[in-house]
Amino acid sequence: MRFQPGIIEEALEVKRKLFNIYSLMIVAILYLYLAVISVYPQNISIVAPEGNSKTSKISEVLSREFSKNFVMVDETLSRSIFGAYNFDRPFNLSTTDAENVSAAIGCNFLVLINSGTYRRTSFEREKYFESFATFFLVSARSGRLIFWKLSKFEEDSEELSEAKLFSSLGATSNELATSITAFDLKEISEQEVKIEELSEAENNRTKNFRPPMPYRRLKPEYTAAANLYKVLATVDVAVDIDANGNVLKTEVLRWAGYGLDESVIEVVKKMQWRPADRDGKPLAMRILLRYNFENIETDD
C-alpha cells in the first residue's frame, strides 16, 4: 500500500496545529491562574505552636515579608484555633488533621515554625551555641507537607547564633513563597487516578483474597537531622501497587519532615512486591503503611 506525499504532509500540518493549540491553551490557563491569584491573593497563616519568644519573633518577621505578596491571617486567631485542636505532635500531622485545622483557620497555606537554641559540645569545639528554626509549609487543600526547611547556625555565643538565624529569614521567606506558587499550580493540575483500596474485610484475609506483600521488608533510615533533634514521629504512606507488583504511586498521609518522609518513600520503592490477588487473579490495589520513628536513645 502506497501513501501519497501530500497526505503525509497534511497529517504533519494537522499535528503541528494541534500542538500549537495545546501550547496556547496551557499559556492561557497559566495567565488565567496568575490573574485570579492577583485578584484573590492566597491567605497564609503562620503558627508557632510552642509559642516561645524566639518563634514569635520569627513569625513576626515572616508575616511582614509575606504581607508584601499574600494576605496574612491574624496570628492570634490562627494560634488560638490551632491550639484548640490540642495536637499531641503539632509537627507530625496527618493530612486530614492538617486539612481540617487549615479550613478552621481559613487559610490556603499553613506555615508551622519550631525553633530554639542549644548549647552543644563536640570533639572540634569544647562549647558553642546552635540556633535553629524548622519551617513546615502545608497545603490547606490537601493537608500535604509541600516544603520543609531546617535552618541552623553555630556560633560561640547565643546572641551571635540567633543574629545569624534572623538574618536568614528573608531568604527563607522567598523560598516559602516560591514553593507556594509552584505547588499551587501543580496541585490544581493533578488528576486523581482511581485504584481499588484494601477493604477492612479483605484486610482480615478472606479465603479468596491475598493483599499485596513485600518479598522482603526494609527499614527506613532514621535521618541525621531527625536524630540531632530527637524527633519522635510516625509516617503514614499510601502505596498504589499494580497487578505486576510495581509501585505506581506513593502519597504521604502523615508527614514528619526532617527527611523522614523521603526516607520512607525511598524504602517502599526499593521493596519488591507480590501483588494482591482475588480468586487467583492479580489486581492493582492501594494499601496503607505506617512507620514509627520512636525507639530513639536519649541522654540520661
C-alpha atoms as a printed R data frame, in Angstrom:
    type eleno elety resid chain resno       x       y      z
1   ATOM     1    CA   MET     A     1   0.000   0.000  0.000
2   ATOM     2    CA   ARG     A     2   1.490   3.362 -1.055
3   ATOM     3    CA   PHE     A     3   0.985   6.659  0.737
4   ATOM     4    CA   GLN     A     4   0.830   9.858 -1.217
5   ATOM     5    CA   PRO     A     5   3.307  12.531 -0.072
6   ATOM     6    CA   GLY     A     6   0.516  15.099  0.178
7   ATOM     7    CA   ILE     A     7  -1.378  13.014  2.722
8   ATOM     8    CA   ILE     A     8   1.705  12.738  4.973
9   ATOM     9    CA   GLU     A     9   2.321  16.491  4.781
10  ATOM    10    CA   GLU     A    10  -1.303  17.210  5.625
11  ATOM    11    CA   ALA     A    11  -1.114  14.894  8.631
12  ATOM    12    CA   LEU     A    12   2.058  16.599  9.865
13  ATOM    13    CA   GLU     A    13   0.444  20.008  9.432
14  ATOM    14    CA   VAL     A    14  -2.586  18.918 11.458
15  ATOM    15    CA   LYS     A    15  -0.257  17.614 14.166
16  ATOM    16    CA   ARG     A    16   1.623  20.915 14.264
17  ATOM    17    CA   LYS     A    17  -1.608  22.882 14.534
18  ATOM    18    CA   LEU     A    18  -2.863  20.695 17.372
19  ATOM    19    CA   PHE     A    19   0.434  21.158 19.214
20  ATOM    20    CA   ASN     A    20   0.199  24.941 18.793
21  ATOM    21    CA   ILE     A    21  -3.388  24.947 20.059
22  ATOM    22    CA   TYR     A    22  -2.398  22.856 23.055
23  ATOM    23    CA   SER     A    23   0.512  25.190 23.826
24  ATOM    24    CA   LEU     A    24  -1.740  28.240 23.619
25  ATOM    25    CA   MET     A    25  -4.247  26.588 25.945
26  ATOM    26    CA   ILE     A    26  -1.523  25.941 28.532
27  ATOM    27    CA   VAL     A    27  -0.339  29.559 28.326
28  ATOM    28    CA   ALA     A    28  -3.922  30.814 28.602
29  ATOM    29    CA   ILE     A    29  -4.569  28.688 31.688
30  ATOM    30    CA   LEU     A    30  -1.363  29.960 33.289
31  ATOM    31    CA   TYR     A    31  -2.266  33.595 32.596
32  ATOM    32    CA   LEU     A    32  -5.783  32.991 33.906
33  ATOM    33    CA   TYR     A    33  -4.376  31.485 37.088
34  ATOM    34    CA   LEU     A    34  -1.984  34.391 37.594
35  ATOM    35    CA   ALA     A    35  -4.831  36.832 37.008
36  ATOM    36    CA   VAL     A    36  -7.004  35.045 39.537
37  ATOM    37    CA   ILE     A    37  -4.379  34.982 42.300
38  ATOM    38    CA   SER     A    38  -3.605  38.649 41.651
39  ATOM    39    CA   VAL     A    39  -7.266  39.477 42.327
40  ATOM    40    CA   TYR     A    40  -7.731  36.824 45.014
41  ATOM    41    CA   PRO     A    41  -4.337  36.508 46.724
42  ATOM    42    CA   GLN     A    42  -3.588  33.466 48.838
43  ATOM    43    CA   ASN     A    43  -4.360  33.571 52.556
44  ATOM    44    CA   ILE     A    44  -1.349  32.497 54.602
45  ATOM    45    CA   SER     A    45  -1.402  31.514 58.262
46  ATOM    46    CA   ILE     A    46   1.775  31.339 60.323
47  ATOM    47    CA   VAL     A    47   1.614  29.396 63.587
48  ATOM    48    CA   ALA     A    48   4.314  28.777 66.178
49  ATOM    49    CA   PRO     A    49   2.675  26.034 68.299
50  ATOM    50    CA   GLU     A    50   5.262  26.155 71.085
51  ATOM    51    CA   GLY     A    51   4.796  29.888 71.474
52  ATOM    52    CA   ASN     A    52   8.238  30.826 72.838
53  ATOM    53    CA   SER     A    53   9.706  34.285 72.313
54  ATOM    54    CA   LYS     A    54  12.045  33.186 69.543
55  ATOM    55    CA   THR     A    55   9.361  31.546 67.378
56  ATOM    56    CA   SER     A    56   7.049  34.520 67.974
57  ATOM    57    CA   LYS     A    57   9.721  36.895 66.717
58  ATOM    58    CA   ILE     A    58  10.384  34.673 63.683
59  ATOM    59    CA   SER     A    59   6.635  34.652 62.966
60  ATOM    60    CA   GLU     A    60   6.560  38.442 63.059
61  ATOM    61    CA   VAL     A    61   9.427  38.745 60.592
62  ATOM    62    CA   LEU     A    62   7.939  36.188 58.181
63  ATOM    63    CA   SER     A    63   4.492  37.780 58.400
64  ATOM    64    CA   ARG     A    64   5.973  41.124 57.487
65  ATOM    65    CA   GLU     A    65   7.728  39.614 54.448
66  ATOM    66    CA   PHE     A    66   4.717  37.579 53.337
67  ATOM    67    CA   SER     A    67   2.326  40.524 53.619
68  ATOM    68    CA   LYS     A    68   4.017  42.052 50.562
69  ATOM    69    CA   ASN     A    69   2.500  39.361 48.311
70  ATOM    70    CA   PHE     A    70  -0.086  37.466 50.367
71  ATOM    71    CA   VAL     A    71  -2.990  38.095 52.713
72  ATOM    72    CA   MET     A    72  -1.986  37.178 56.257
73  ATOM    73    CA   VAL     A    73  -4.490  35.575 58.634
74  ATOM    74    CA   ASP     A    74  -4.407  37.178 62.085
75  ATOM    75    CA   GLU     A    75  -1.666  35.428 64.058
76  ATOM    76    CA   THR     A    76  -3.520  35.454 67.388
77  ATOM    77    CA   LEU     A    77  -6.606  33.945 65.759
78  ATOM    78    CA   SER     A    78  -4.529  31.285 63.968
79  ATOM    79    CA   ARG     A    79  -2.679  30.288 67.129
80  ATOM    80    CA   SER     A    80  -5.923  30.139 69.119
81  ATOM    81    CA   ILE     A    81  -7.687  27.879 66.598
82  ATOM    82    CA   PHE     A    82  -4.645  25.657 66.137
83  ATOM    83    CA   GLY     A    83  -4.222  25.332 69.906
84  ATOM    84    CA   ALA     A    84  -7.872  24.333 70.331
85  ATOM    85    CA   TYR     A    85  -7.151  21.109 68.421
86  ATOM    86    CA   ASN     A    86  -4.623  20.152 71.129
87  ATOM    87    CA   PHE     A    87  -2.408  18.086 68.815
88  ATOM    88    CA   ASP     A    88  -0.008  15.769 70.664
89  ATOM    89    CA   ARG     A    89   2.579  16.255 67.917
90  ATOM    90    CA   PRO     A    90   1.863  19.522 66.091
91  ATOM    91    CA   PHE     A    91   4.747  18.940 63.653
92  ATOM    92    CA   ASN     A    92   3.652  15.391 62.805
93  ATOM    93    CA   LEU     A    93   0.110  15.880 61.476
94  ATOM    94    CA   SER     A    94  -1.942  13.627 59.258
95  ATOM    95    CA   THR     A    95  -3.116  15.214 56.030
96  ATOM    96    CA   THR     A    96  -6.691  15.035 57.343
97  ATOM    97    CA   ASP     A    97  -5.802  16.902 60.555
98  ATOM    98    CA   ALA     A    98  -3.807  19.494 58.621
99  ATOM    99    CA   GLU     A    99  -6.655  19.977 56.152
100 ATOM   100    CA   ASN     A   100  -9.234  20.361 58.936
101 ATOM   101    CA   VAL     A   101  -7.275  22.848 61.036
102 ATOM   102    CA   SER     A   102  -6.399  24.901 57.932
103 ATOM   103    CA   ALA     A   103 -10.090  25.049 56.992
104 ATOM   104    CA   ALA     A   104 -10.969  26.182 60.524
105 ATOM   105    CA   ILE     A   105  -8.335  28.930 60.349
106 ATOM   106    CA   GLY     A   106  -9.464  29.926 56.868
107 ATOM   107    CA   CYS     A   107  -6.117  29.822 55.072
108 ATOM   108    CA   ASN     A   108  -4.856  28.454 51.773
109 ATOM   109    CA   PHE     A   109  -1.431  27.590 53.173
110 ATOM   110    CA   LEU     A   110  -0.255  26.977 56.715
111 ATOM   111    CA   VAL     A   111   3.304  27.619 57.930
112 ATOM   112    CA   LEU     A   112   4.326  25.924 61.183
113 ATOM   113    CA   ILE     A   113   7.510  27.021 62.958
114 ATOM   114    CA   ASN     A   114   9.644  25.259 65.543
115 ATOM   115    CA   SER     A   115  12.807  26.902 66.884
116 ATOM   116    CA   GLY     A   116  15.245  27.006 69.746
117 ATOM   117    CA   THR     A   117  18.845  27.429 70.846
118 ATOM   118    CA   TYR     A   118  21.029  24.615 72.164
119 ATOM   119    CA   ARG     A   119  24.360  24.672 73.940
120 ATOM   120    CA   ARG     A   120  26.425  21.944 72.310
121 ATOM   121    CA   THR     A   121  29.873  20.386 72.524
122 ATOM   122    CA   SER     A   122  31.912  18.354 70.053
123 ATOM   123    CA   PHE     A   123  35.387  16.960 69.530
124 ATOM   124    CA   GLU     A   124  36.273  20.018 67.449
125 ATOM   125    CA   ARG     A   125  34.741  22.630 69.749
126 ATOM   126    CA   GLU     A   126  34.515  22.464 73.519
127 ATOM   127    CA   LYS     A   127  31.425  24.670 73.702
128 ATOM   128    CA   TYR     A   128  29.263  26.503 71.190
129 ATOM   129    CA   PHE     A   129  25.661  27.571 70.635
130 ATOM   130    CA   GLU     A   130  23.333  26.453 67.864
131 ATOM   131    CA   SER     A   131  20.215  28.437 66.984
132 ATOM   132    CA   PHE     A   132  17.787  26.661 64.685
133 ATOM   133    CA   ALA     A   133  14.351  27.016 63.118
134 ATOM   134    CA   THR     A   134  12.351  24.398 61.241
135 ATOM   135    CA   PHE     A   135   9.662  25.512 58.816
136 ATOM   136    CA   PHE     A   136   6.774  23.300 57.674
137 ATOM   137    CA   LEU     A   137   4.711  24.552 54.707
138 ATOM   138    CA   VAL     A   138   1.333  22.814 54.397
139 ATOM   139    CA   SER     A   139  -1.287  22.958 51.644
140 ATOM   140    CA   ALA     A   140  -4.758  23.555 53.092
141 ATOM   141    CA   ARG     A   141  -6.358  21.965 50.038
142 ATOM   142    CA   SER     A   142  -4.788  18.552 50.631
143 ATOM   143    CA   GLY     A   143  -3.093  18.758 54.036
144 ATOM   144    CA   ARG     A   144   0.200  17.770 52.422
145 ATOM   145    CA   LEU     A   145   3.586  18.903 53.653
146 ATOM   146    CA   ILE     A   146   4.864  20.523 50.470
147 ATOM   147    CA   PHE     A   147   8.102  22.041 51.764
148 ATOM   148    CA   TRP     A   148  10.183  21.910 54.913
149 ATOM   149    CA   LYS     A   149  13.435  23.558 55.811
150 ATOM   150    CA   LEU     A   150  15.839  23.380 58.721
151 ATOM   151    CA   SER     A   151  17.965  26.496 59.252
152 ATOM   152    CA   LYS     A   152  20.701  26.298 61.874
153 ATOM   153    CA   PHE     A   153  23.664  28.479 62.781
154 ATOM   154    CA   GLU     A   154  26.557  27.791 65.157
155 ATOM   155    CA   GLU     A   155  28.484  30.473 66.993
156 ATOM   156    CA   ASP     A   156  30.496  30.910 70.183
157 ATOM   157    CA   SER     A   157  27.679  32.896 71.800
158 ATOM   158    CA   GLU     A   158  23.911  32.545 71.857
159 ATOM   159    CA   GLU     A   159  23.466  36.133 70.674
160 ATOM   160    CA   LEU     A   160  25.609  35.643 67.563
161 ATOM   161    CA   SER     A   161  23.931  32.380 66.568
162 ATOM   162    CA   GLU     A   162  20.468  33.926 66.939
163 ATOM   163    CA   ALA     A   163  21.510  37.005 64.961
164 ATOM   164    CA   LYS     A   164  22.571  34.785 62.047
165 ATOM   165    CA   LEU     A   165  19.301  32.894 62.208
166 ATOM   166    CA   PHE     A   166  17.231  36.070 61.994
167 ATOM   167    CA   SER     A   167  19.349  37.459 59.169
168 ATOM   168    CA   SER     A   168  18.492  34.356 57.112
169 ATOM   169    CA   LEU     A   169  14.702  34.837 57.328
170 ATOM   170    CA   GLY     A   170  14.493  36.981 54.195
171 ATOM   171    CA   ALA     A   171  15.884  34.162 52.060
172 ATOM   172    CA   THR     A   172  13.651  31.625 53.814
173 ATOM   173    CA   SER     A   173  10.598  33.778 53.108
174 ATOM   174    CA   ASN     A   174  11.461  33.800 49.402
175 ATOM   175    CA   GLU     A   175  11.839  30.001 49.361
176 ATOM   176    CA   LEU     A   176   8.473  29.541 51.027
177 ATOM   177    CA   ALA     A   177   6.764  31.970 48.647
178 ATOM   178    CA   THR     A   178   8.273  30.232 45.614
179 ATOM   179    CA   SER     A   179   7.127  26.847 46.912
180 ATOM   180    CA   ILE     A   180   3.581  28.162 47.413
181 ATOM   181    CA   THR     A   181   3.266  29.374 43.828
182 ATOM   182    CA   ALA     A   182   4.874  26.303 42.271
183 ATOM   183    CA   PHE     A   183   2.892  23.775 44.279
184 ATOM   184    CA   ASP     A   184  -0.436  25.563 43.851
185 ATOM   185    CA   LEU     A   185  -0.119  25.252 40.066
186 ATOM   186    CA   LYS     A   186   0.922  21.596 40.348
187 ATOM   187    CA   GLU     A   187  -1.873  20.625 42.736
188 ATOM   188    CA   ILE     A   188  -4.574  22.251 40.601
189 ATOM   189    CA   SER     A   189  -3.417  20.317 37.520
190 ATOM   190    CA   GLU     A   190  -3.234  16.926 39.260
191 ATOM   191    CA   GLN     A   191  -5.684  14.239 38.231
192 ATOM   192    CA   GLU     A   192  -6.792  11.551 40.656
193 ATOM   193    CA   VAL     A   193  -6.329   8.018 39.326
194 ATOM   194    CA   LYS     A   194  -8.905   5.559 40.654
195 ATOM   195    CA   ILE     A   195  -7.484   2.394 42.173
196 ATOM   196    CA   GLU     A   196  -9.078  -0.217 44.428
197 ATOM   197    CA   GLU     A   197  -8.387   0.149 48.140
198 ATOM   198    CA   LEU     A   198  -7.892  -2.629 50.649
199 ATOM   199    CA   SER     A   199 -11.196  -3.094 52.482
200 ATOM   200    CA   GLU     A   200 -11.397  -3.979 56.176
201 ATOM   201    CA   ALA     A   201 -12.973  -7.336 55.360
202 ATOM   202    CA   GLU     A   202 -10.230  -8.239 52.914
203 ATOM   203    CA   ASN     A   203  -7.605  -6.988 55.331
204 ATOM   204    CA   ASN     A   204  -8.758  -9.830 57.583
205 ATOM   205    CA   ARG     A   205  -7.576 -12.227 54.857
206 ATOM   206    CA   THR     A   206 -10.687 -13.788 53.352
207 ATOM   207    CA   LYS     A   207 -10.078 -17.131 51.682
208 ATOM   208    CA   ASN     A   208 -10.230 -15.869 48.114
209 ATOM   209    CA   PHE     A   209  -8.062 -12.797 48.632
210 ATOM   210    CA   ARG     A   210  -4.418 -12.018 49.387
211 ATOM   211    CA   PRO     A   211  -3.260  -8.407 49.997
212 ATOM   212    CA   PRO     A   212  -0.045  -7.012 48.488
213 ATOM   213    CA   MET     A   213   3.019  -8.185 50.365
214 ATOM   214    CA   PRO     A   214   6.715  -7.295 50.101
215 ATOM   215    CA   TYR     A   215   9.035 -10.224 49.476
216 ATOM   216    CA   ARG     A   216  11.473  -8.617 51.913
217 ATOM   217    CA   ARG     A   217  10.762  -5.804 54.356
218 ATOM   218    CA   LEU     A   218  13.246  -2.957 54.581
219 ATOM   219    CA   LYS     A   219  13.647  -0.443 57.384
220 ATOM   220    CA   PRO     A   220  13.703   3.271 56.511
221 ATOM   221    CA   GLU     A   221  16.666   5.307 57.695
222 ATOM   222    CA   TYR     A   222  16.303   7.473 60.781
223 ATOM   223    CA   THR     A   223  17.924  10.557 59.292
224 ATOM   224    CA   ALA     A   224  20.791  12.528 60.804
225 ATOM   225    CA   ALA     A   225  18.614  15.649 61.068
226 ATOM   226    CA   ALA     A   226  15.899  13.749 62.944
227 ATOM   227    CA   ASN     A   227  18.498  12.193 65.236
228 ATOM   228    CA   LEU     A   228  20.103  15.544 66.014
229 ATOM   229    CA   TYR     A   229  16.791  16.975 67.251
230 ATOM   230    CA   LYS     A   230  15.467  13.725 68.827
231 ATOM   231    CA   VAL     A   231  12.400  13.731 66.585
232 ATOM   232    CA   LEU     A   232   9.640  11.304 67.582
233 ATOM   233    CA   ALA     A   233   7.305  10.803 64.633
234 ATOM   234    CA   THR     A   234   5.036   8.477 62.693
235 ATOM   235    CA   VAL     A   235   4.917   8.477 58.895
236 ATOM   236    CA   ASP     A   236   1.860   7.022 57.136
237 ATOM   237    CA   VAL     A   237   2.083   6.422 53.407
238 ATOM   238    CA   ALA     A   238  -0.499   5.173 50.906
239 ATOM   239    CA   VAL     A   239   1.053   2.936 48.249
240 ATOM   240    CA   ASP     A   240  -0.531   2.022 44.904
241 ATOM   241    CA   ILE     A   241   0.747  -1.351 43.664
242 ATOM   242    CA   ASP     A   242  -0.225  -2.592 40.200
243 ATOM   243    CA   ALA     A   243  -1.091  -6.129 39.127
244 ATOM   244    CA   ASN     A   244   2.578  -6.832 38.396
245 ATOM   245    CA   GLY     A   245   3.803  -5.769 41.819
246 ATOM   246    CA   ASN     A   246   5.172  -2.418 40.668
247 ATOM   247    CA   VAL     A   247   4.803   0.676 42.865
248 ATOM   248    CA   LEU     A   248   2.744   3.130 40.825
249 ATOM   249    CA   LYS     A   249   2.388   5.942 43.333
250 ATOM   250    CA   THR     A   250   3.120   6.872 46.933
251 ATOM   251    CA   GLU     A   251   1.374   9.561 48.971
252 ATOM   252    CA   VAL     A   252   2.358  10.576 52.480
253 ATOM   253    CA   LEU     A   253  -0.769  10.770 54.666
254 ATOM   254    CA   ARG     A   254   1.048  11.669 57.902
255 ATOM   255    CA   TRP     A   255   4.173  13.743 57.479
256 ATOM   256    CA   ALA     A   256   7.132  14.439 59.744
257 ATOM   257    CA   GLY     A   257   9.757  16.452 57.855
258 ATOM   258    CA   TYR     A   258  13.466  16.123 58.713
259 ATOM   259    CA   GLY     A   259  13.856  13.822 55.681
260 ATOM   260    CA   LEU     A   260  11.792  11.038 57.274
261 ATOM   261    CA   ASP     A   261   9.027  11.188 54.652
262 ATOM   262    CA   GLU     A   262  11.565  10.857 51.859
263 ATOM   263    CA   SER     A   263  13.280   8.018 53.742
264 ATOM   264    CA   VAL     A   264  10.004   6.073 53.912
265 ATOM   265    CA   ILE     A   265   9.157   6.615 50.242
266 ATOM   266    CA   GLU     A   266  12.643   5.554 49.191
267 ATOM   267    CA   VAL     A   267  12.465   2.275 51.106
268 ATOM   268    CA   VAL     A   268   8.918   1.494 49.876
269 ATOM   269    CA   LYS     A   269  10.053   1.885 46.275
270 ATOM   270    CA   LYS     A   270  13.091  -0.326 46.876
271 ATOM   271    CA   MET     A   271  10.989  -3.221 48.138
272 ATOM   272    CA   GLN     A   272   9.813  -5.828 45.626
273 ATOM   273    CA   TRP     A   273   6.108  -6.534 45.975
274 ATOM   274    CA   ARG     A   274   3.889  -9.544 45.394
275 ATOM   275    CA   PRO     A   275   0.664  -8.044 44.013
276 ATOM   276    CA   ALA     A   276  -2.747  -8.539 45.558
277 ATOM   277    CA   ASP     A   277  -4.885 -11.269 44.075
278 ATOM   278    CA   ARG     A   278  -8.535 -12.243 44.272
279 ATOM   279    CA   ASP     A   279  -9.668 -15.697 43.204
280 ATOM   280    CA   GLY     A   280  -6.158 -16.321 41.911
281 ATOM   281    CA   LYS     A   281  -6.145 -13.236 39.656
282 ATOM   282    CA   PRO     A   282  -3.668 -10.407 40.369
283 ATOM   283    CA   LEU     A   283  -5.091  -6.907 40.742
284 ATOM   284    CA   ALA     A   284  -3.914  -3.374 41.448
285 ATOM   285    CA   MET     A   285  -4.530  -2.143 44.974
286 ATOM   286    CA   ARG     A   286  -3.793   0.697 47.384
287 ATOM   287    CA   ILE     A   287  -2.506  -0.131 50.869
288 ATOM   288    CA   LEU     A   288  -1.592   1.965 53.902
289 ATOM   289    CA   LEU     A   289   1.803   1.517 55.558
290 ATOM   290    CA   ARG     A   290   2.880   3.001 58.893
291 ATOM   291    CA   TYR     A   291   6.433   3.590 60.097
292 ATOM   292    CA   ASN     A   292   7.127   4.646 63.686
293 ATOM   293    CA   PHE     A   293  10.314   6.534 64.458
294 ATOM   294    CA   GLU     A   294  10.080   6.258 68.207
295 ATOM   295    CA   ASN     A   295  12.793   3.928 69.519
296 ATOM   296    CA   ILE     A   296  15.328   6.673 70.000
297 ATOM   297    CA   GLU     A   297  18.110   6.679 72.548
298 ATOM   298    CA   THR     A   298  18.087   9.725 74.802
299 ATOM   299    CA   ASP     A   299  20.747  11.086 77.086
300 ATOM   300    CA   ASP     A   300  20.323  10.226 80.786
